[in-house]
Amino acid sequence: MHQLHCRLLFIGLCLALTVLPIEAFAGTRLALVLGNSKYQAVPVLGNPANDAADLATALRGMGFSVIEARDGTRGAMANAVRDFSTRLSSADVALFFYAGHGLQMNGENYLVPVDAKIDTPADVRFNTVNLTDIQQEMEGTGRANIIILDACRNNPFLEKLARGSRAAPSRGLGRVDASGQGSLIVYSTQPNNVALDGAGRNSPFTAALLKHIATPGIEVRQMLSRVRGDVLAATDQKQTPWDSSSLVGDVYLAAPPPRSSAAHSPQRRRNRLRRPRRQQEAWNSWLRLRSRRRRQPRRSASHPRRRRGARTASASARPRLRRHSPVPTS
């Protein structure tokens, strides 16, 4: 009976361990934000540095660890990308944002530093940052990878590269689809088109992104749908943000949606507080019973309980004493 009680108690303890709720917590979030405005060889852009500064501030407020570089030379951009790459392995959500000049050539997209001097196709390869390199660094399982590009502005190097070159670039950035699982690539406009700078502090795309990115309770693709609607309205239907996604599951950049009121009822909260206490009490009871059992001497074959059958047999073989009624006296 003692052994049965111990076994039942142990089974109950295992069940108590398995029914404990598993809470989901936000993981590590890492962002690389680049914005180039003060170009040295081509006209200055008004918005990109502001776009990068404002988005970096918003992301920090949302719990991101942000690597930020504005008006970066090629060396500064390469160092920022290298720092970002070394920290990617510990991130659960990785985000890359670039605002500034970008161009495409031979099916590749290139981000242009502020010190870039581009006269030939070779200058594109050696004096810019290849977007494919960043995309390949971000590929990885178990992580949401988001690339946001507000770099589809008019290419100021188009005429120089078009002279006598078979590798002449096209307008805007070329389309790059999300590769692998868990990736999302966002363009400020449709592929092979040019994005507008706008007249305010931010570009139309980044202004809409800043408006919605910190909204709690909406999934990232739902957030981008709102951004698309605002950009279309602000540009008189001339600019349509584009995206390519291979995300698995829902990704929330801001706070996830609140749970139902039933899950947060007072009774549910009291039950969650009681579960650890009941679990600890069951564990302590098990330890006490096991300790008590170890202190007891082991029963041998001669133990009275083990010889119950023999004792019964011997008792039946003994002569029984008859009780005689008293003899009446005369």
FIDREN-683995 format. One record per residue: residue in three letters; x, y, z of N, C-alpha, C, O in turn. Coordinates in steps of 0.2 Angstrom, whole numbers, padded with zeros to 4 digits, always signed. Layout:
alaXYZXYZXYZXYZ
...
END
This chain:
met+0004-0006+0000+0000+0000+0000+0004+0006+0000+0003+0011-0003
his+0010+0006+0004+0014+0012+0004+0017+0013-0003+0018+0019-0005
gln+0020+0007-0006+0022+0008-0013+0017+0011-0018+0019+0015-0022
leu+0011+0009-0018+0006+0011-0022+0005+0019-0021+0004+0022-0026
his+0005+0021-0015+0004+0028-0013+0009+0032-0016+0008+0038-0019
cys+0016+0030-0016+0021+0033-0018+0021+0034-0026+0022+0039-0029
arg+0019+0029-0029+0019+0029-0036+0013+0034-0039+0014+0037-0044
leu+0007+0033-0036+0002+0038-0037+0004+0045-0036+0003+0050-0040
leu+0008+0047-0031+0010+0053-0030+0015+0056-0035+0015+0061-0037
phe+0019+0051-0037+0024+0053-0042+0021+0054-0049+0023+0059-0052
ile+0016+0050-0051+0012+0051-0057+0009+0058-0057+0009+0062-0062
gly+0006+0060-0051+0003+0066-0050+0007+0072-0051+0006+0077-0054
leu+0013+0071-0048+0019+0076-0049+0020+0077-0056+0021+0083-0059
cys+0021+0072-0060+0023+0073-0067+0017+0076-0071+0019+0080-0075
leu+0011+0075-0069+0005+0078-0073+0005+0085-0071+0004+0090-0075
ala+0007+0087-0065+0007+0094-0063+0013+0098-0067+0012+0104-0069
leu+0018+0095-0068+0024+0098-0072+0022+0099-0079+0024+0104-0082
thr+0018+0094-0082+0016+0095-0089+0011+0100-0091+0010+0102-0096
val+0007+0101-0086+0001+0106-0087+0003+0113-0086-0002+0117-0087
leu+0009+0115-0084+0011+0121-0083+0011+0125-0089+0013+0123-0094
pro+0008+0131-0089+0007+0135-0096+0014+0137-0098+0019+0139-0094
ile+0015+0138-0105+0021+0140-0108+0020+0147-0110+0016+0148-0115
glu+0023+0152-0108+0023+0159-0109+0028+0161-0115+0033+0158-0115
ala+0025+0164-0120+0030+0167-0125+0032+0174-0124+0028+0178-0122
phe+0039+0175-0124+0042+0181-0123+0045+0184-0129+0047+0180-0134
ala+0045+0190-0130+0049+0193-0136+0056+0192-0136+0059+0192-0130
gly+0059+0190-0141+0066+0188-0142+0070+0194-0143+0068+0200-0142
thr+0077+0193-0144+0081+0198-0146+0080+0201-0152+0079+0198-0157
arg+0080+0208-0153+0078+0211-0159+0084+0216-0161+0087+0219-0157
leu+0087+0215-0167+0093+0219-0169+0091+0222-0176+0087+0219-0180
ala+0093+0228-0177+0092+0232-0183+0098+0236-0185+0102+0238-0181
leu+0099+0236-0191+0104+0240-0195+0101+0246-0199+0097+0244-0203
val+0102+0252-0197+0098+0257-0201+0104+0262-0204+0108+0265-0200
leu+0103+0263-0210+0108+0267-0214+0104+0272-0218+0099+0271-0221
gly+0107+0278-0218+0103+0284-0222+0109+0288-0225+0113+0291-0221
asn+0109+0289-0231+0114+0293-0235+0111+0299-0238+0106+0298-0242
ser+0113+0305-0236+0110+0311-0239+0116+0316-0243+0115+0318-0248
lys+0121+0316-0239+0126+0321-0241+0131+0318-0246+0137+0317-0244
tyr+0129+0317-0252+0133+0314-0257+0138+0319-0260+0137+0325-0260
gln+0144+0317-0261+0150+0321-0263+0150+0322-0271+0152+0328-0273
ala+0148+0317-0275+0149+0318-0282+0143+0319-0286+0143+0320-0292
val+0137+0319-0282+0130+0320-0285+0126+0324-0281+0128+0325-0275
pro+0121+0327-0283+0117+0331-0279+0115+0328-0272+0114+0322-0272
val+0114+0332-0267+0112+0330-0260+0105+0328-0260+0101+0331-0263
leu+0103+0323-0256+0096+0321-0255+0094+0324-0248+0098+0324-0244
gly+0088+0326-0248+0085+0330-0242+0083+0325-0237+0083+0327-0231
asn+0080+0319-0238+0077+0315-0233+0080+0309-0230+0079+0308-0224
pro+0085+0306-0234+0087+0299-0231+0090+0300-0224+0089+0295-0220
ala+0094+0305-0222+0097+0305-0216+0092+0306-0210+0092+0303-0205
asn+0087+0310-0212+0081+0311-0207+0077+0304-0207+0075+0303-0201
asp+0076+0301-0212+0073+0295-0212+0076+0290-0207+0073+0286-0203
ala+0083+0289-0208+0086+0284-0204+0086+0286-0197+0085+0282-0192
ala+0087+0293-0195+0087+0295-0188+0080+0294-0185+0080+0291-0179
asp+0075+0295-0188+0068+0295-0185+0066+0287-0185+0063+0285-0180
leu+0068+0283-0189+0066+0276-0189+0071+0273-0183+0068+0268-0180
ala+0077+0275-0183+0081+0272-0177+0078+0273-0171+0078+0269-0166
thr+0076+0280-0170+0073+0281-0163+0067+0277-0162+0065+0275-0156
ala+0062+0276-0167+0056+0272-0166+0058+0265-0165+0055+0262-0160
leu+0063+0262-0168+0065+0255-0167+0067+0254-0160+0066+0249-0156
arg+0071+0259-0157+0074+0259-0150+0068+0259-0145+0068+0255-0140
gly+0063+0263-0147+0057+0263-0142+0053+0257-0143+0049+0255-0138
met+0054+0252-0148+0051+0246-0148+0055+0240-0146+0053+0234-0147
gly+0061+0242-0143+0065+0236-0140+0070+0234-0144+0073+0229-0143
phe+0072+0237-0150+0077+0235-0154+0084+0237-0152+0084+0243-0149
ser+0089+0233-0153+0096+0236-0152+0098+0238-0159+0098+0234-0164
val+0099+0245-0160+0100+0248-0166+0107+0249-0168+0111+0253-0164
ile+0110+0247-0174+0116+0250-0176+0114+0255-0182+0111+0253-0186
glu+0117+0261-0181+0115+0267-0185+0121+0270-0188+0126+0271-0185
ala+0120+0271-0195+0125+0275-0198+0122+0280-0203+0118+0278-0207
arg+0124+0286-0203+0121+0291-0207+0126+0294-0211+0132+0296-0209
asp+0125+0296-0218+0130+0299-0222+0136+0295-0222+0142+0298-0221
gly+0136+0288-0223+0142+0284-0222+0146+0283-0229+0143+0283-0234
thr+0152+0283-0228+0157+0282-0233+0156+0274-0234+0153+0270-0231
arg+0160+0272-0240+0159+0265-0241+0163+0261-0235+0160+0255-0233
gly+0168+0263-0232+0171+0260-0226+0166+0260-0220+0166+0255-0217
ala+0163+0266-0219+0158+0266-0213+0152+0261-0214+0150+0258-0210
met+0150+0261-0220+0144+0256-0222+0147+0249-0221+0143+0245-0218
ala+0153+0247-0223+0155+0241-0223+0156+0239-0215+0155+0233-0214
asn+0159+0243-0211+0160+0242-0204+0153+0241-0201+0152+0236-0196
ala+0148+0245-0202+0141+0244-0199+0138+0237-0201+0135+0234-0197
val+0139+0235-0208+0136+0229-0210+0140+0223-0206+0137+0218-0205
arg+0147+0224-0206+0151+0219-0202+0149+0218-0195+0148+0212-0192
asp+0147+0223-0191+0145+0223-0185+0138+0220-0184+0137+0216-0180
phe+0134+0222-0189+0127+0219-0189+0128+0211-0190+0124+0207-0187
ser+0132+0209-0195+0133+0202-0196+0135+0198-0190+0133+0192-0189
thr+0140+0200-0186+0143+0197-0181+0137+0196-0175+0138+0191-0171
arg+0132+0200-0175+0127+0200-0170+0121+0196-0172+0116+0196-0168
leu+0121+0194-0178+0115+0191-0180+0113+0184-0177+0107+0183-0176
ser+0118+0181-0175+0117+0174-0173+0113+0174-0167+0109+0169-0165
ser+0113+0179-0163+0109+0179-0156+0102+0183-0157+0099+0184-0152
ala+0100+0185-0163+0094+0189-0164+0089+0184-0166+0090+0179-0170
asp+0083+0186-0164+0076+0182-0166+0073+0186-0171+0069+0183-0175
val+0074+0193-0171+0071+0197-0177+0077+0201-0179+0080+0205-0175
ala+0078+0201-0185+0083+0206-0188+0080+0210-0194+0076+0208-0198
leu+0082+0217-0193+0079+0222-0198+0084+0226-0201+0089+0228-0197
phe+0084+0227-0207+0089+0231-0211+0085+0236-0215+0080+0235-0218
phe+0087+0243-0214+0084+0248-0217+0089+0252-0220+0094+0254-0217
tyr+0088+0254-0227+0092+0259-0230+0088+0264-0234+0083+0262-0237
ala+0090+0270-0233+0088+0276-0237+0093+0279-0240+0098+0281-0237
gly+0093+0281-0247+0098+0284-0250+0098+0282-0258+0093+0279-0260
his+0103+0284-0261+0104+0281-0268+0105+0274-0269+0109+0271-0265
gly+0102+0271-0273+0103+0264-0275+0102+0263-0282+0098+0267-0286
leu+0105+0258-0285+0105+0257-0292+0105+0249-0294+0108+0245-0289
gln+0103+0247-0300+0103+0240-0302+0108+0240-0308+0107+0244-0312
met+0111+0234-0308+0115+0233-0314+0116+0225-0315+0118+0222-0310
asn+0115+0223-0321+0116+0215-0322+0112+0211-0317+0114+0206-0315
gly+0106+0213-0315+0102+0210-0310+0104+0210-0303+0101+0207-0299
glu+0109+0214-0301+0111+0215-0294+0109+0222-0292+0109+0227-0296
asn+0107+0223-0286+0106+0230-0283+0112+0232-0279+0115+0228-0275
tyr+0113+0238-0279+0119+0241-0276+0117+0247-0272+0113+0251-0274
leu+0119+0248-0266+0118+0254-0261+0124+0258-0262+0130+0256-0261
val+0123+0265-0263+0128+0270-0264+0130+0274-0258+0126+0277-0255
pro+0136+0273-0256+0139+0277-0251+0140+0285-0253+0139+0286-0259
val+0141+0289-0248+0141+0296-0250+0148+0298-0253+0148+0303-0257
asp+0153+0294-0253+0159+0295-0256+0160+0292-0263+0166+0291-0265
ala+0155+0289-0265+0156+0284-0271+0157+0289-0277+0153+0294-0279
lys+0162+0287-0281+0163+0290-0288+0162+0285-0293+0166+0280-0294
ile+0157+0285-0297+0155+0280-0302+0155+0283-0309+0151+0287-0311
asp+0160+0280-0313+0160+0282-0320+0160+0276-0324+0158+0276-0330
thr+0162+0270-0322+0161+0264-0326+0158+0258-0322+0157+0259-0316
pro+0156+0253-0325+0153+0247-0321+0157+0244-0316+0155+0242-0311
ala+0164+0245-0317+0169+0242-0312+0168+0246-0306+0169+0244-0300
asp+0167+0253-0306+0166+0257-0300+0160+0255-0296+0160+0256-0290
val+0155+0253-0300+0149+0251-0296+0151+0245-0291+0149+0245-0286
arg+0154+0240-0294+0156+0234-0290+0161+0236-0284+0160+0233-0279
phe+0166+0240-0285+0171+0241-0280+0169+0247-0276+0172+0248-0270
asn+0165+0252-0278+0163+0258-0274+0157+0258-0270+0155+0263-0267
thr+0153+0253-0271+0146+0253-0268+0146+0246-0263+0150+0243-0263
val+0140+0245-0260+0138+0240-0256+0133+0235-0260+0128+0238-0261
asn+0135+0229-0261+0130+0225-0264+0125+0222-0259+0126+0220-0254
leu+0118+0223-0261+0113+0221-0257+0113+0214-0256+0110+0211-0251
thr+0115+0210-0261+0115+0203-0261+0119+0200-0255+0117+0196-0251
asp+0125+0204-0254+0129+0202-0248+0125+0202-0242+0126+0198-0237
ile+0122+0208-0241+0118+0209-0234+0112+0204-0234+0111+0201-0228
gln+0109+0202-0239+0104+0198-0239+0106+0191-0237+0103+0187-0233
gln+0112+0189-0240+0115+0182-0238+0117+0182-0231+0116+0176-0228
glu+0119+0187-0228+0121+0187-0221+0115+0186-0217+0116+0183-0211
met+0110+0189-0219+0104+0189-0215+0100+0182-0215+0096+0181-0211
glu+0101+0178-0220+0098+0172-0221+0099+0167-0215+0105+0166-0213
gly+0094+0164-0212+0095+0160-0206+0089+0157-0204+0084+0161-0204
thr+0089+0151-0202+0083+0148-0199+0081+0150-0192+0086+0152-0188
gly+0075+0150-0190+0073+0152-0183+0073+0159-0182+0073+0161-0176
arg+0073+0163-0187+0074+0171-0186+0070+0174-0192+0069+0172-0197
ala+0066+0179-0190+0063+0183-0195+0067+0189-0197+0070+0193-0193
asn+0068+0189-0204+0073+0194-0207+0069+0198-0211+0065+0196-0216
ile+0070+0205-0210+0066+0210-0213+0071+0215-0216+0075+0218-0213
ile+0070+0216-0223+0074+0221-0227+0069+0226-0229+0064+0225-0233
ile+0070+0233-0228+0066+0238-0230+0071+0243-0234+0076+0246-0231
leu+0069+0245-0240+0073+0249-0244+0069+0255-0247+0064+0254-0250
asp+0071+0261-0245+0069+0267-0247+0074+0270-0252+0076+0275-0251
ala+0076+0266-0257+0082+0268-0261+0081+0268-0268+0085+0266-0272
cys+0075+0269-0270+0073+0268-0277+0073+0275-0280+0069+0276-0285
arg+0077+0279-0278+0077+0286-0281+0080+0286-0288+0083+0281-0290
asn+0079+0292-0291+0082+0292-0298+0090+0292-0298+0093+0294-0293
asn+0092+0288-0302+0099+0286-0303+0103+0291-0306+0103+0293-0312
pro+0108+0295-0302+0111+0301-0305+0117+0298-0309+0120+0302-0312
phe+0119+0292-0309+0125+0289-0312+0123+0286-0319+0127+0283-0323
leu+0116+0287-0321+0114+0283-0327+0117+0285-0333+0119+0281-0337
glu+0118+0291-0334+0121+0294-0341+0128+0291-0341+0130+0289-0347
lys+0132+0292-0336+0139+0290-0336+0140+0282-0338+0144+0280-0342
leu+0136+0278-0334+0136+0271-0335+0133+0269-0342+0135+0264-0344
ala+0129+0273-0345+0126+0271-0351+0130+0272-0357+0129+0269-0362
arg+0135+0276-0356+0140+0278-0362+0144+0272-0364+0149+0270-0360
gly+0143+0269-0369+0147+0264-0372+0147+0257-0368+0153+0254-0368
ser+0142+0256-0363+0143+0250-0359+0137+0246-0360+0131+0248-0361
arg+0138+0239-0360+0133+0234-0361+0130+0233-0355+0125+0229-0354
ala+0133+0235-0349+0130+0234-0342+0127+0240-0339+0127+0241-0333
ala+0123+0244-0344+0120+0250-0341+0114+0248-0336+0111+0243-0337
pro+0114+0252-0331+0109+0251-0326+0102+0253-0328+0101+0256-0333
ser+0097+0251-0324+0090+0252-0326+0088+0257-0320+0091+0259-0315
arg+0082+0260-0321+0079+0264-0316+0077+0260-0310+0075+0254-0310
gly+0078+0264-0304+0076+0261-0298+0080+0254-0296+0085+0253-0299
leu+0077+0250-0292+0080+0244-0290+0077+0238-0293+0071+0239-0295
gly+0080+0233-0294+0077+0227-0297+0074+0223-0292+0075+0223-0286
arg+0069+0219-0294+0066+0215-0290+0070+0209-0287+0073+0205-0291
val+0070+0208-0280+0073+0203-0277+0068+0199-0272+0065+0203-0268
asp+0067+0193-0274+0062+0189-0270+0065+0187-0263+0071+0185-0263
ala+0061+0186-0258+0063+0183-0252+0065+0176-0253+0061+0172-0255
ser+0071+0174-0251+0074+0168-0251+0074+0164-0245+0075+0167-0239
gly+0073+0158-0245+0072+0154-0238+0066+0155-0234+0062+0159-0237
gln+0066+0153-0228+0060+0154-0224+0061+0160-0219+0067+0161-0217
gly+0056+0163-0218+0057+0169-0213+0059+0175-0215+0062+0179-0211
ser+0059+0177-0222+0061+0183-0224+0056+0188-0227+0051+0185-0229
leu+0057+0194-0227+0052+0199-0229+0057+0205-0232+0061+0208-0229
ile+0056+0206-0239+0059+0212-0242+0054+0217-0244+0049+0215-0247
val+0055+0223-0242+0050+0228-0243+0054+0234-0247+0059+0236-0246
tyr+0050+0236-0253+0053+0241-0257+0048+0247-0256+0042+0247-0255
ser+0051+0253-0257+0047+0259-0256+0042+0260-0262+0037+0264-0262
thr+0044+0257-0268+0040+0257-0274+0040+0251-0277+0045+0247-0276
gln+0037+0250-0283+0037+0244-0286+0044+0243-0290+0047+0248-0291
pro+0046+0237-0292+0052+0236-0295+0053+0240-0301+0048+0241-0305
asn+0059+0242-0303+0060+0246-0309+0057+0253-0309+0055+0255-0315
asn+0055+0255-0304+0051+0262-0303+0055+0266-0299+0059+0264-0295
val+0054+0273-0299+0057+0278-0295+0053+0280-0289+0047+0282-0290
ala+0056+0280-0283+0052+0283-0277+0053+0291-0277+0058+0293-0279
leu+0048+0294-0274+0048+0301-0273+0051+0303-0266+0051+0299-0261
asp+0055+0309-0266+0058+0311-0260+0053+0315-0256+0053+0314-0249
gly+0048+0318-0258+0043+0322-0254+0046+0329-0252+0052+0330-0253
ala+0042+0333-0250+0044+0340-0248+0045+0341-0240+0047+0346-0238
gly+0043+0336-0236+0044+0336-0229+0050+0334-0226+0055+0333-0230
arg+0050+0332-0220+0056+0330-0217+0058+0323-0219+0064+0321-0220
asn+0053+0319-0220+0054+0312-0222+0051+0311-0229+0046+0314-0232
ser+0053+0305-0232+0050+0303-0239+0043+0301-0238+0041+0299-0232
pro+0039+0301-0243+0032+0298-0242+0032+0291-0239+0027+0289-0235
phe+0036+0287-0241+0036+0280-0239+0038+0280-0231+0035+0277-0227
thr+0044+0283-0229+0046+0283-0223+0041+0286-0218+0040+0284-0212
ala+0038+0291-0220+0033+0295-0216+0027+0290-0214+0025+0290-0209
ala+0025+0286-0219+0020+0282-0218+0022+0276-0214+0018+0273-0209
leu+0028+0274-0215+0031+0268-0210+0032+0271-0203+0030+0267-0199
leu+0034+0277-0202+0035+0279-0195+0028+0280-0192+0027+0279-0186
lys+0023+0281-0196+0016+0282-0193+0013+0275-0191+0009+0275-0186
his+0015+0270-0194+0012+0263-0192+0016+0258-0189+0014+0253-0186
ile+0023+0259-0189+0027+0253-0187+0027+0252-0180+0028+0246-0178
ala+0025+0257-0176+0025+0256-0168+0018+0255-0166+0016+0255-0160
thr+0013+0254-0171+0006+0252-0169+0006+0245-0165+0007+0240-0169
pro+0003+0245-0159+0003+0238-0156-0003+0234-0159-0008+0236-0161
gly-0002+0227-0159-0007+0223-0160-0008+0221-0168-0013+0218-0169
ile-0004+0224-0172-0005+0222-0179+0002+0219-0182+0007+0220-0180
glu+0000+0213-0186+0006+0210-0189+0009+0214-0194+0006+0218-0197
val+0016+0212-0195+0020+0216-0200+0017+0217-0207+0017+0222-0210
arg+0014+0212-0209+0011+0212-0216+0005+0216-0216+0003+0220-0221
gln+0001+0216-0211-0005+0221-0210-0002+0228-0210-0006+0232-0212
met+0003+0229-0206+0006+0236-0205+0008+0238-0212+0007+0244-0213
leu+0011+0234-0216+0013+0236-0223+0008+0238-0227+0008+0242-0232
ser+0002+0235-0226-0004+0236-0230-0006+0243-0229-0008+0247-0233
arg-0006+0245-0222-0008+0252-0221-0003+0257-0223-0005+0263-0226
val+0004+0255-0223+0009+0260-0226+0007+0261-0234+0008+0266-0236
arg+0006+0255-0237+0004+0256-0244-0001+0260-0246-0001+0264-0250
gly-0007+0260-0242-0012+0264-0243-0011+0272-0242-0013+0276-0246
asp-0007+0273-0237-0005+0280-0236+0000+0283-0241-0001+0289-0243
val+0004+0279-0244+0009+0281-0249+0005+0282-0255+0006+0287-0259
leu+0001+0278-0257-0003+0279-0263-0007+0286-0262-0008+0289-0267
ala-0010+0287-0257-0014+0293-0256-0009+0299-0256-0011+0304-0259
ala-0003+0299-0253+0001+0304-0253+0005+0306-0260+0006+0312-0261
thr+0005+0301-0264+0008+0302-0270+0004+0302-0276+0006+0301-0282
asp-0003+0303-0275-0008+0303-0280-0008+0297-0284-0008+0297-0291
gln-0007+0291-0281-0007+0284-0284-0001+0283-0289-0001+0278-0293
lys+0005+0287-0288+0011+0286-0292+0016+0281-0289+0020+0279-0293
gln+0015+0280-0283+0020+0276-0280+0017+0270-0276+0013+0272-0271
thr+0019+0264-0277+0016+0258-0274+0021+0254-0270+0025+0251-0274
pro+0021+0255-0264+0026+0250-0260+0025+0243-0262+0019+0241-0263
trp+0030+0239-0262+0031+0232-0265+0034+0228-0259+0038+0230-0256
asp+0032+0222-0259+0035+0217-0254+0035+0210-0257+0031+0208-0261
ser+0040+0206-0254+0041+0199-0256+0042+0196-0249+0046+0197-0245
ser+0038+0191-0248+0038+0188-0241+0038+0180-0241+0035+0177-0245
ser+0042+0177-0237+0042+0170-0235+0042+0169-0228+0044+0164-0225
leu+0039+0174-0224+0038+0173-0217+0034+0167-0215+0029+0165-0219
val+0035+0164-0210+0031+0158-0207+0029+0161-0200+0032+0162-0196
gly+0022+0161-0200+0019+0163-0194+0018+0171-0194+0020+0174-0198
asp+0016+0173-0188+0015+0180-0187+0021+0184-0184+0024+0181-0179
val+0022+0190-0186+0028+0193-0184+0025+0200-0182+0022+0204-0186
tyr+0026+0202-0175+0024+0208-0173+0030+0213-0171+0034+0211-0167
leu+0031+0218-0174+0037+0223-0173+0035+0227-0166+0040+0228-0162
ala+0029+0228-0165+0027+0232-0159+0024+0226-0155+0025+0220-0156
ala+0020+0228-0150+0017+0224-0145+0012+0219-0148+0009+0222-0153
pro+0012+0213-0147+0007+0208-0149+0000+0210-0147-0001+0214-0142
pro-0005+0207-0150-0012+0209-0148-0013+0207-0141-0010+0201-0139
pro-0017+0210-0137-0019+0208-0130-0023+0202-0130-0026+0200-0135
arg-0022+0198-0125-0026+0192-0124-0033+0193-0123-0035+0198-0121
ser-0037+0188-0123-0044+0189-0122-0045+0190-0114-0041+0188-0110
ser-0050+0193-0113-0052+0195-0106-0052+0189-0102-0051+0189-0096
ala-0055+0183-0104-0056+0177-0100-0049+0175-0098-0048+0172-0093
ala-0044+0175-0102-0037+0173-0100-0034+0177-0095-0030+0175-0091
his-0036+0183-0094-0034+0187-0089-0039+0189-0083-0038+0193-0079
ser-0044+0184-0082-0049+0185-0077-0045+0184-0070-0040+0181-0070
pro-0048+0187-0065-0045+0186-0058-0044+0178-0056-0039+0176-0053
gln-0049+0174-0058-0049+0167-0056-0043+0164-0060-0039+0160-0057
arg-0042+0165-0067-0036+0163-0070-0030+0165-0067-0025+0161-0066
arg-0029+0171-0065-0023+0174-0062-0022+0170-0055-0016+0168-0054
arg-0027+0169-0051-0026+0165-0045-0024+0158-0046-0020+0155-0043
asn-0027+0155-0052-0025+0148-0053-0017+0148-0055-0014+0143-0053
arg-0015+0153-0059-0008+0153-0061-0004+0154-0055+0002+0151-0055
leu-0006+0157-0050-0002+0158-0044-0002+0152-0040+0003+0151-0037
arg-0007+0148-0040-0008+0142-0036-0004+0136-0039-0001+0132-0035
arg-0003+0136-0045+0000+0130-0048+0007+0129-0046+0009+0124-0044
pro+0012+0134-0046+0018+0133-0043+0018+0131-0036+0022+0127-0034
arg+0014+0133-0032+0013+0131-0025+0011+0124-0024+0014+0120-0020
arg+0006+0122-0028+0004+0115-0028+0010+0110-0031+0011+0105-0028
gln+0013+0113-0036+0019+0109-0038+0024+0108-0033+0026+0102-0032
gln+0026+0113-0029+0031+0113-0024+0029+0108-0018+0033+0104-0016
glu+0022+0109-0017+0020+0104-0011+0020+0097-0013+0022+0093-0009
ala+0018+0096-0019+0018+0089-0022+0025+0086-0022+0027+0080-0020
trp+0030+0090-0024+0037+0088-0024+0040+0087-0017+0043+0082-0016
asn+0038+0091-0012+0040+0090-0005+0037+0084-0002+0041+0081+0001
ser+0031+0083-0004+0028+0076-0001+0032+0070-0004+0033+0066+0000
trp+0033+0071-0010+0037+0065-0013+0044+0064-0010+0046+0058-0008
leu+0047+0070-0009+0054+0069-0006+0053+0066+0002+0058+0062+0004
arg+0048+0068+0005+0047+0066+0012+0046+0059+0012+0049+0055+0016
leu+0042+0056+0008+0040+0049+0007+0046+0045+0005+0048+0040+0008
arg+0050+0048+0001+0056+0044-0001+0061+0044+0004+0064+0038+0005
ser+0062+0049+0008+0067+0049+0013+0065+0044+0019+0069+0041+0022
arg+0058+0044+0020+0055+0040+0026+0056+0033+0024+0058+0028+0028
arg+0055+0031+0017+0056+0024+0015+0063+0022+0015+0065+0016+0017
arg+0068+0027+0014+0075+0025+0014+0077+0023+0021+0082+0019+0022
arg+0074+0027+0026+0076+0026+0033+0074+0019+0036+0076+0017+0041
gln+0068+0016+0033+0065+0010+0035+0070+0004+0033+0072+0004+0028
pro+0071-0001+0038+0075-0007+0036+0071-0011+0030+0065-0011+0030
arg+0075-0014+0026+0072-0018+0021+0069-0024+0024+0072-0027+0028
arg+0064-0026+0021+0060-0032+0023+0064-0038+0021+0065-0039+0014
ser+0065-0043+0025+0068-0049+0023+0063-0055+0022+0057-0053+0023
ala+0065-0060+0019+0060-0066+0018+0057-0068+0025+0051-0071+0024
ser+0060-0067+0030+0057-0069+0037+0053-0064+0040+0050-0065+0045
his+0051-0058+0036+0047-0053+0039+0040-0056+0040+0038-0060+0036
pro+0037-0054+0046+0030-0057+0047+0025-0056+0041+0021-0061+0040
arg+0025-0051+0037+0021-0050+0032+0022-0055+0026+0018-0057+0023
arg+0029-0056+0025+0030-0061+0020+0029-0068+0022+0028-0072+0017
arg+0028-0070+0028+0027-0077+0031+0019-0077+0033+0018-0082+0037
arg+0015-0073+0030+0008-0074+0032+0005-0080+0030+0001-0083+0034
gly+0007-0083+0024+0004-0089+0023+0006-0095+0027+0002-0099+0029
ala+0013-0095+0029+0016-0100+0033+0013-0100+0040+0011-0105+0043
arg+0012-0094+0042+0009-0093+0049+0002-0096+0049+0000-0099+0054
thr-0002-0094+0044-0009-0097+0044-0009-0104+0044-0013-0108+0047
ala-0004-0107+0040-0004-0115+0039-0002-0118+0046-0005-0123+0048
ser+0003-0115+0049+0005-0118+0056+0000-0117+0061-0001-0121+0065
ala-0004-0111+0061-0009-0110+0066-0015-0115+0065-0018-0117+0070
ser-0016-0117+0059-0022-0122+0058-0020-0129+0060-0024-0133+0061
ala-0013-0130+0060-0011-0137+0062-0010-0138+0070-0010-0143+0072
arg-0011-0132+0073-0010-0133+0081-0017-0136+0083-0022-0135+0081
pro-0016-0140+0089-0023-0143+0092-0027-0137+0095-0024-0133+0098
arg-0033-0138+0094-0037-0133+0097-0039-0135+0104-0041-0141+0105
leu-0039-0130+0109-0042-0132+0115-0049-0131+0116-0052-0126+0114
arg-0052-0136+0118-0060-0136+0119-0062-0133+0126-0059-0134+0131
arg-0066-0129+0125-0069-0126+0131-0075-0131+0134-0080-0132+0130
his-0074-0133+0140-0079-0137+0143-0083-0133+0147-0081-0129+0151
ser-0089-0134+0147-0094-0131+0151-0092-0133+0159-0091-0139+0160
pro-0093-0129+0163-0092-0132+0170-0096-0137+0172-0102-0137+0171
val-0094-0142+0176-0097-0148+0178-0102-0145+0184-0099-0143+0189
pro-0108-0146+0184-0112-0144+0189-0111-0148+0196-0110-0154+0195
thr-0111-0145+0201-0109-0149+0207-0116-0151+0210-0121-0147+0210
ser-0116-0156+0213-0122-0159+0216-0123-0156+0224-0127-0158+0227
END
